[in-house]
Amino acid sequence: MTFLILSITLSSLLFVGFKWFDIKKINLLVAIIGNYISCIITGLILNSTYKQQEPTDLQAYDLSMIGTCMALGCLFFIVFYAMGYASARIGVGITSASTKMSLIIPVLFGTLVLGEELGITRIIALIAALTAVVLMSWNQGDKPGAKQFLIPFLIFIGSGIV
């Protein structure tokens, strides 16, 4: 339960941080690159602390997955940048909701590809989540523009794929 609360808190602070970057005129790209560097350093420190190092042998790795991993890494970076842009320009709530509701995509993948059972409850939940993304993206009184729906939708799709 502690990890769940920590995860929710930190992911919420991420979107608030993106909005703060815009207010303070901090370059989003520089902030994301700094985040990547700090994550790499933290990962290296934790990896060497908690895992006993063994000599690495490139033959032990499946090198055919390198392209897929690099593509997912690039997509993650693009989605992360889009989340920062959308948090600053469209709103923290819409961006956060689009990201959270992207869980639908792995659920659909599990159902369609892995053969998990798709009951009426899951169908209703999928439709409700997609509807919520559209409704949260639409401000009353505004004439809906393509950007207003497109960016949250792309974040939704990209987060789900990653």
Contacts in CASP RR format, 6 or more apart in sequence:
PFRMAT RR
TARGET T0000
AUTHOR 0000-0000-0000
METHOD contacts of the structure
MODEL  1
MTFLILSITLSSLLFVGFKWFDIKKINLLVAIIGNYISCIITGLILNSTY
KQQEPTDLQAYDLSMIGTCMALGCLFFIVFYAMGYASARIGVGITSASTK
MSLIIPVLFGTLVLGEELGITRIIALIAALTAVVLMSWNQGDKPGAKQFL
IPFLIFIGSGIV
11 96 0 8 1.000
11 99 0 8 1.000
12 96 0 8 1.000
14 83 0 8 1.000
15 83 0 8 1.000
15 84 0 8 1.000
15 87 0 8 1.000
15 92 0 8 1.000
15 93 0 8 1.000
15 95 0 8 1.000
15 96 0 8 1.000
16 92 0 8 1.000
17 87 0 8 1.000
18 28 0 8 1.000
18 83 0 8 1.000
18 84 0 8 1.000
18 87 0 8 1.000
18 88 0 8 1.000
18 92 0 8 1.000
18 95 0 8 1.000
19 87 0 8 1.000
19 88 0 8 1.000
19 91 0 8 1.000
19 92 0 8 1.000
20 26 0 8 1.000
21 28 0 8 1.000
21 31 0 8 1.000
21 84 0 8 1.000
21 88 0 8 1.000
22 28 0 8 1.000
22 87 0 8 1.000
22 88 0 8 1.000
22 89 0 8 1.000
28 81 0 8 1.000
28 84 0 8 1.000
28 85 0 8 1.000
28 88 0 8 1.000
29 81 0 8 1.000
32 77 0 8 1.000
32 80 0 8 1.000
32 81 0 8 1.000
36 77 0 8 1.000
72 161 0 8 1.000
72 162 0 8 1.000
73 162 0 8 1.000
75 158 0 8 1.000
75 161 0 8 1.000
75 162 0 8 1.000
76 162 0 8 1.000
78 158 0 8 1.000
79 155 0 8 1.000
79 158 0 8 1.000
79 159 0 8 1.000
79 162 0 8 1.000
82 151 0 8 1.000
82 154 0 8 1.000
82 155 0 8 1.000
83 95 0 8 1.000
83 99 0 8 1.000
83 155 0 8 1.000
83 159 0 8 1.000
84 95 0 8 1.000
85 151 0 8 1.000
86 94 0 8 1.000
86 95 0 8 1.000
86 98 0 8 1.000
86 151 0 8 1.000
86 152 0 8 1.000
86 155 0 8 1.000
87 95 0 8 1.000
87 96 0 8 1.000
89 151 0 8 1.000
90 137 0 8 1.000
90 148 0 8 1.000
90 151 0 8 1.000
90 152 0 8 1.000
93 136 0 8 1.000
94 136 0 8 1.000
94 137 0 8 1.000
94 152 0 8 1.000
95 152 0 8 1.000
95 155 0 8 1.000
97 132 0 8 1.000
97 133 0 8 1.000
97 136 0 8 1.000
97 152 0 8 1.000
98 133 0 8 1.000
98 136 0 8 1.000
98 137 0 8 1.000
98 152 0 8 1.000
98 153 0 8 1.000
98 155 0 8 1.000
98 156 0 8 1.000
98 159 0 8 1.000
99 155 0 8 1.000
99 156 0 8 1.000
99 159 0 8 1.000
101 129 0 8 1.000
101 130 0 8 1.000
101 132 0 8 1.000
101 133 0 8 1.000
101 156 0 8 1.000
102 155 0 8 1.000
102 156 0 8 1.000
102 157 0 8 1.000
102 158 0 8 1.000
102 159 0 8 1.000
102 160 0 8 1.000
103 129 0 8 1.000
103 160 0 8 1.000
104 125 0 8 1.000
104 126 0 8 1.000
104 129 0 8 1.000
104 130 0 8 1.000
104 160 0 8 1.000
105 156 0 8 1.000
105 157 0 8 1.000
105 159 0 8 1.000
105 160 0 8 1.000
105 161 0 8 1.000
106 160 0 8 1.000
107 122 0 8 1.000
107 126 0 8 1.000
108 126 0 8 1.000
110 116 0 8 1.000
111 117 0 8 1.000
111 118 0 8 1.000
111 122 0 8 1.000
133 152 0 8 1.000
133 153 0 8 1.000
133 156 0 8 1.000
134 149 0 8 1.000
136 152 0 8 1.000
137 148 0 8 1.000
137 149 0 8 1.000
137 152 0 8 1.000
137 153 0 8 1.000
138 144 0 8 1.000
138 148 0 8 1.000
138 149 0 8 1.000
139 148 0 8 1.000
142 148 0 8 1.000
END
